[in-house]
């Protein structure tokens, strides 16, 4: 099931949630089809399987349908309840390119750039923007804005001390995140929050695809394009620390909650991996595709 948060083209005030039909042409307005359902994605996620079953009934019963071209698709979680959990240097080749770039203020003990344990940081909820919204490059005073295409996990059933073997039972679905980064700020402060939490530096979407619609998540294929040029091309199977590892690591001491988002890391091919670095410029467009999640596209201001 492909869940979206949307507004009508004419107004910013009618934010609602819906299910995209299989042909991609229509969105079933869930709250309009079933008044017992919320119009907010976070509240819907908290309903768990009961909410999904009601959504399936609305879809099967030809609930209120709106042509998708009449809608603005927003970030599925326009304002997450908590910071987004993120993972640094979680693909082998990216860990090497970042280590060699001169922007890495952290280092592995063996000097390889590959971390011995997951590197966890966060992005502020105010960094989230939706598909089609411009990345505010001008908010970075260092003019070093970079892209990072990532698969993101959305938590359904929360918990603390989640064992690796049980991790996937806590996954509600998946979406796409662009972990936009001001590289010079990231290096200057020797930590990652300030360079990654600038307002608008977390494009998300276009949908949450529920976990039951995904087969082997490790087989998902991520491609990032800048102005139609392929920059990143990798499979989720290449993660150093896989999704169960990440859920187990984070939940050891932090209670995960419904609607929490975990961005799993980016593969090789980011702008700082080039010599000289290829930072984003005004007029660029970044598109990240993970089938069957869709494509997240954002211009750069």
C-alpha positions as CSV (number, residue, x, y, z in Angstrom):
1,X,0.0,0.0,0.0
2,X,1.3,3.4,-1.0
3,X,0.3,6.1,1.6
4,X,0.7,9.8,0.9
5,X,0.0,13.1,2.6
6,X,-1.5,15.6,0.2
7,X,-3.1,19.0,-0.2
8,X,-5.3,20.2,-2.9
9,X,-3.5,22.4,-5.5
10,X,-5.7,25.4,-4.6
11,X,-4.9,25.6,-0.8
12,X,-2.2,24.9,1.8
13,X,-4.7,24.3,4.5
14,X,-6.4,21.0,3.6
15,X,-3.6,18.5,4.4
16,X,-5.0,15.0,4.4
17,X,-3.7,11.4,3.9
18,X,-4.6,8.9,1.2
19,X,-3.8,5.7,-0.6
20,X,-2.5,5.8,-4.2
21,X,-4.3,3.4,-6.5
22,X,-2.3,0.7,-8.2
23,X,-2.4,2.6,-11.6
24,X,-1.0,5.7,-9.9
25,X,-3.7,7.9,-11.3
26,X,-5.9,8.4,-8.2
27,X,-5.7,9.0,-4.5
28,X,-8.3,7.6,-2.1
29,X,-8.9,10.3,0.5
30,X,-9.0,8.1,3.7
31,X,-10.7,10.5,6.1
32,X,-13.4,11.4,3.5
33,X,-14.0,7.7,2.8
34,X,-14.0,6.6,6.4
35,X,-14.7,9.4,9.0
36,X,-13.3,7.1,11.7
37,X,-9.8,7.5,10.2
38,X,-7.5,10.5,11.0
39,X,-6.3,13.0,8.4
40,X,-2.8,12.9,9.8
41,X,-0.2,10.4,8.9
42,X,1.4,10.0,12.3
43,X,-2.0,9.4,13.9
44,X,-2.8,6.9,11.2
45,X,0.5,5.0,11.8
46,X,-0.3,4.8,15.4
47,X,-3.5,2.8,14.5
48,X,-1.2,0.0,13.2
49,X,-2.8,-2.9,11.4
50,X,-6.3,-1.7,12.3
51,X,-5.8,1.5,10.3
52,X,-4.3,-0.4,7.4
53,X,-7.3,-2.8,7.3
54,X,-9.7,0.2,7.3
55,X,-7.7,1.7,4.5
56,X,-7.9,-1.5,2.5
57,X,-11.7,-1.5,2.9
58,X,-11.9,2.1,1.7
59,X,-9.7,1.2,-1.3
60,X,-11.8,-1.8,-2.2
61,X,-15.1,0.0,-1.7
62,X,-14.2,2.8,-4.2
63,X,-13.9,5.4,-1.5
64,X,-13.6,9.1,-2.3
65,X,-11.0,9.3,-5.1
66,X,-9.2,12.4,-6.4
67,X,-7.1,12.5,-9.6
68,X,-3.5,12.8,-8.5
69,X,-2.8,15.7,-10.9
70,X,-5.2,17.8,-8.8
71,X,-3.1,17.3,-5.7
72,X,0.2,18.4,-4.2
73,X,2.0,15.5,-2.7
74,X,3.7,16.5,0.5
75,X,6.3,14.8,2.7
76,X,4.5,11.7,4.1
77,X,5.4,13.0,7.6
78,X,5.5,16.7,7.0
79,X,6.6,17.4,10.6
80,X,7.9,14.2,12.4
81,X,7.2,14.1,16.1
82,X,10.9,13.6,16.8
83,X,14.3,14.1,15.1
84,X,15.0,11.8,12.2
85,X,17.6,9.1,13.1
86,X,20.4,8.9,10.5
87,X,23.3,6.7,9.9
88,X,26.7,7.9,8.7
89,X,29.2,6.0,6.5
90,X,27.0,3.0,6.1
91,X,28.1,1.8,2.6
92,X,31.6,0.5,2.2
93,X,32.5,2.6,-0.9
94,X,30.9,5.8,0.5
95,X,32.8,5.4,3.7
96,X,36.0,5.3,1.7
97,X,35.1,8.3,-0.5
98,X,34.1,10.3,2.6
99,X,37.3,9.4,4.4
100,X,39.4,10.5,1.5
101,X,37.4,13.7,0.8
102,X,39.0,15.8,3.5
103,X,35.6,16.6,5.0
104,X,35.6,13.6,7.4
105,X,36.1,14.9,11.0
106,X,35.6,11.3,12.3
107,X,37.8,8.3,11.5
108,X,37.9,4.6,12.0
109,X,40.4,3.1,14.3
110,X,42.1,1.2,11.5
111,X,42.3,4.3,9.3
112,X,40.0,2.7,6.6
113,X,37.1,5.1,7.1
114,X,34.8,2.1,7.7
115,X,33.2,2.4,11.2
116,X,33.3,-0.5,13.6
117,X,29.8,0.4,14.9
118,X,26.9,2.3,13.4
119,X,27.4,6.1,13.5
120,X,24.0,7.6,14.5
121,X,23.1,11.2,14.3
122,X,19.9,13.1,13.8
123,X,18.2,15.7,11.7
124,X,15.7,18.2,13.1
125,X,12.0,17.8,12.2
126,X,12.1,21.3,10.7
127,X,14.5,20.1,8.0
128,X,11.7,18.1,6.3
129,X,10.3,19.3,3.0
130,X,8.2,17.4,0.4
131,X,8.6,16.5,-3.2
132,X,9.0,19.4,-5.6
133,X,10.0,21.9,-2.8
134,X,13.2,23.7,-3.4
135,X,16.2,22.8,-1.3
136,X,17.3,26.1,0.3
137,X,20.9,26.1,-0.7
138,X,21.1,29.8,0.2
139,X,20.7,29.0,4.0
140,X,24.2,27.4,3.9
141,X,26.7,30.3,4.5
142,X,29.6,28.0,3.3
143,X,28.1,27.2,-0.2
144,X,29.0,23.5,0.2
145,X,25.6,21.8,-0.2
146,X,25.7,18.1,-1.1
147,X,23.1,15.4,-1.7
148,X,22.7,12.0,-0.2
149,X,20.0,9.6,-1.5
150,X,18.8,7.2,1.2
151,X,16.3,4.5,1.9
152,X,14.4,5.4,5.1
153,X,12.6,3.1,7.5
154,X,9.4,4.2,9.2
155,X,8.7,2.5,12.6
156,X,5.3,1.1,13.3
157,X,5.2,-0.8,16.6
158,X,7.6,1.0,19.0
159,X,9.8,-0.5,21.7
160,X,13.1,-0.5,23.5
161,X,15.6,-3.3,23.5
162,X,14.4,-4.7,20.2
163,X,16.3,-7.8,19.2
164,X,17.7,-8.1,15.7
165,X,15.5,-11.2,15.0
166,X,12.4,-9.2,15.8
167,X,13.4,-5.9,14.1
168,X,11.3,-6.2,10.9
169,X,8.2,-6.8,13.0
170,X,8.6,-3.1,14.1
171,X,8.9,-1.7,10.5
172,X,5.7,0.0,9.2
173,X,7.1,0.9,5.8
174,X,9.7,2.6,3.8
175,X,10.2,6.0,2.1
176,X,13.0,8.0,0.5
177,X,15.1,10.7,2.1
178,X,17.7,13.1,0.7
179,X,20.1,13.8,3.6
180,X,21.2,17.2,2.3
181,X,24.4,18.3,3.9
182,X,26.4,21.5,4.2
183,X,29.8,19.8,4.1
184,X,31.9,22.7,5.4
185,X,29.7,23.1,8.4
186,X,29.8,19.4,9.0
187,X,33.6,19.5,9.0
188,X,33.9,22.8,10.9
189,X,31.9,21.7,13.9
190,X,33.3,18.1,13.9
191,X,29.8,16.8,14.3
192,X,26.9,16.4,11.9
193,X,23.8,18.0,13.4
194,X,24.4,21.6,12.3
195,X,25.4,20.8,8.8
196,X,22.5,18.4,8.2
197,X,19.6,20.0,10.1
198,X,19.3,23.3,8.2
199,X,15.7,24.1,7.5
200,X,14.7,22.3,4.3
201,X,17.7,20.0,4.2
202,X,15.6,16.7,4.5
203,X,13.4,16.2,1.4
204,X,11.2,13.2,2.1
205,X,8.7,11.2,0.0
206,X,6.8,10.8,-2.2
207,X,5.1,8.1,-0.2
208,X,5.3,5.5,2.6
209,X,5.1,2.1,1.0
210,X,4.0,-0.4,3.7
211,X,6.3,-3.2,4.6
212,X,3.9,-5.9,3.4
213,X,4.2,-4.5,-0.1
214,X,8.0,-4.9,-0.1
215,X,9.6,-8.3,-0.6
216,X,13.3,-8.5,0.1
217,X,14.2,-5.0,1.2
218,X,17.9,-5.7,0.6
219,X,17.2,-6.1,-3.1
220,X,15.9,-2.6,-3.4
221,X,17.9,-0.5,-5.9
222,X,18.7,3.2,-5.3
223,X,19.7,5.6,-8.0
224,X,20.4,9.3,-7.5
225,X,20.5,11.7,-10.4
226,X,21.6,15.4,-10.5
227,X,20.3,17.1,-13.7
228,X,19.6,13.6,-15.2
229,X,23.3,12.5,-14.6
230,X,23.5,9.3,-12.5
231,X,25.6,10.0,-9.4
232,X,24.6,7.1,-7.1
233,X,23.7,3.6,-8.1
234,X,23.6,0.9,-5.4
235,X,21.6,-1.9,-3.7
236,X,20.4,-1.8,-0.1
237,X,22.2,-5.2,0.2
238,X,25.5,-3.2,0.2
239,X,24.8,-1.6,3.6
240,X,27.5,-2.2,6.2
241,X,25.0,-2.3,9.0
242,X,21.6,-3.6,7.8
243,X,18.2,-2.5,9.0
244,X,17.9,-5.1,11.9
245,X,21.4,-3.9,13.1
246,X,20.2,-0.3,13.1
247,X,17.0,-1.0,14.9
248,X,18.7,-3.1,17.5
249,X,21.4,-0.5,18.0
250,X,19.2,2.5,18.4
251,X,16.6,0.8,20.5
252,X,19.1,-0.5,23.1
253,X,18.6,2.6,25.2
254,X,16.2,4.8,23.2
255,X,12.5,3.8,22.9
256,X,11.5,3.8,19.3
257,X,8.0,5.2,18.7
258,X,5.4,4.8,15.9
259,X,6.3,7.2,13.1
260,X,10.0,7.4,13.9
261,X,12.1,7.6,10.8
262,X,15.5,6.0,10.3
263,X,17.5,7.1,7.3
264,X,19.8,4.1,6.6
265,X,22.8,5.9,5.0
266,X,23.9,6.9,1.5
267,X,26.0,5.0,-1.1
268,X,29.1,6.2,-3.0
269,X,28.7,9.0,-5.5
270,X,28.1,12.1,-3.4
271,X,29.4,15.5,-4.4
272,X,32.4,15.5,-2.2
273,X,33.6,12.2,-3.8
274,X,34.6,14.2,-6.9
275,X,37.8,16.1,-7.4
276,X,37.0,19.0,-7.2
277,X,33.8,18.5,-5.2
278,X,30.6,18.9,-7.2
279,X,28.3,20.8,-4.8
280,X,24.7,21.6,-5.7
281,X,24.1,24.9,-7.5
282,X,21.1,27.1,-8.0
283,X,19.0,25.6,-10.8
284,X,20.1,22.0,-10.2
285,X,17.5,19.2,-9.8
286,X,18.1,16.1,-7.6
287,X,16.0,13.0,-8.2
288,X,16.3,9.8,-6.1
289,X,14.6,6.7,-7.3
290,X,14.0,3.5,-5.3
291,X,11.5,1.2,-7.0
292,X,8.8,0.5,-5.9
293,X,8.9,3.5,-3.5
294,X,8.9,6.0,-6.4
295,X,11.0,9.0,-7.2
296,X,11.8,12.0,-4.9
297,X,12.6,15.1,-6.9
298,X,13.6,18.5,-5.6
299,X,15.0,21.6,-7.4
300,X,17.8,23.6,-5.8
301,X,17.3,27.3,-5.2
